Amino acid sequence: MQNKLRLYCDTQQLAELRLFLNDFLITTPLPEIEQHQVTLAVEEVCANLIIHSHDCNSTEFIELSARQSEEGLIFEIKDYGVAFNLLEYKEPELSRVIKEKRKGGLGIILVKKIMDKIEFESSETENTCRLFKNLKSK
């Protein structure tokens, strides 16, 4: 089973993303708490793309596909903006973030902790981020 969604780069579209993810995740054997965690992770990646790669330009879009395989769930996010490889992201020191009372910068840490595997590819015209969540016990 595979589902697809096209999101225009407007933060108001994130509500539609959450509905799409809920409709997909409810059909999987993933426990409810993990469904919420996966929603948070996928939404974080999409929000970062909408805000930082596309500057909330509602004429541009990102595409999300979600599918379930025997091993787990795969979320593929494609966009056509400025590439951001979250695998190369240097995580800030939490003590420093707290000391500076900084907002932001922690979402990617959550994505890396929630998802079991992350892949990133980029070409001249397209960026693809794949997020994996295992269904089989570890």
N, C-alpha and C positions, 0 to 999 in steps of 0.2 A: 504494500500500500504506500502510495506517495501522494503528498499534498503540496501544492505550490501557492505562493502568495507574492504579489508585486506590491511593494510599499513605496509610495512617493515620499521624498525626503522632507517630511514635515513631522515634527514630534507628535502632533495629534494623531498620526497614523499608528503610534505605538499601542493605542487601545485596540485597534483592529488586529495588530500582531498578537496581543495577549489572547484575544478570542480565538484566533487561528491556532495558536499553540495549545490552548485549553482543549479545543475540539479534537486536535490530533492526540495529545497526551492521554486524554481520558480513555482512548481506545487501546492503550498499551498496558502491559502488566506492571509498569513503574509505580511504586507506592506514591501516594498523594504528596507527601512531603518532598520527595525527589522530583515530582512533576513541577512543583513550585520553584524548586532550585533550578531546574533546567530552563523553565520560563525566564527566570531572572538572568541566567547566563546568556541565553539567546537574545533577550531584549537588550542586555548591556552591549553586546556586539553590534546589534542593529542601531541602537541609539548613538553609539560612538560614530558609526559610519554616517548616519543622518546629520549629526551635529558637526563632526570634525572633518570628515572627508567631503561632504556635500554642502556644508554651511546652511543647512535647512532650506535648500533650494527645491521647492516643491515641483519643479519641472523635471527633476532628476529622480531616479528610483533605484531601489535595491530589490533583489529577488531572493526569496527564501523557499527552499524545498525541504520537506521533512519526510523521512521514510523509516520504516522499521525493517530490520533484517533479523536473521536468526540470532546474531550476536548482540545487537543493540539498536539504538536510535542514531540516525545520522541527520544532521541539520547542515544544509549547504547554503551559504549566504554569498550571493554574487553582487558585485557593484562595479561601477565604471568611473569611480572618482579617484582621488589621491590614495595610493596604496598605504595601508597601515598593517604591518605584519605584527600581530600581537604576540607571536612567538619570540620576537626580538625585543619586546617591551621590557625595559629594566624596571623592576618593581621598586617603588620607593620604600625606604625604611619606615616601618609603622611608627616607631618612636618619633621620628622626625615629622611625619604627617600630623601626629597628635600634638607635638610641641608647637608646630607652626599653625595649628588649627586650620589646616588646609582642607578645602572641600574638593572632592574628586580624586581621581588617581587610584582608587581602590577597586573599581569595577573589574578590571582585567585580572586582578589577583583572585577575585571571586570566580570568574569564568574558569581560570586555570584549576582552581580547587574543586569546582563542581563537575566539570566535564572530565571524562577519562582520557580523551585524546583530542588534540587540535592539529589541524593541517592548514597551511596557507600557501596559495599559489598566486602569482601575479604575472600578467603579460602586459604588453603596451596598452591594451584596451580594456582588460578585465581583471578583477581581483576576486579570488574565491577563498572563503574561509569555511572549513568543515569542522563541525563540533560533533564529537562522538560520546554517547553515554551507553555503557555496557548494561545489558539486561541479565546476563548470567552472573552468578555469584562469584566473587573474587577469591 
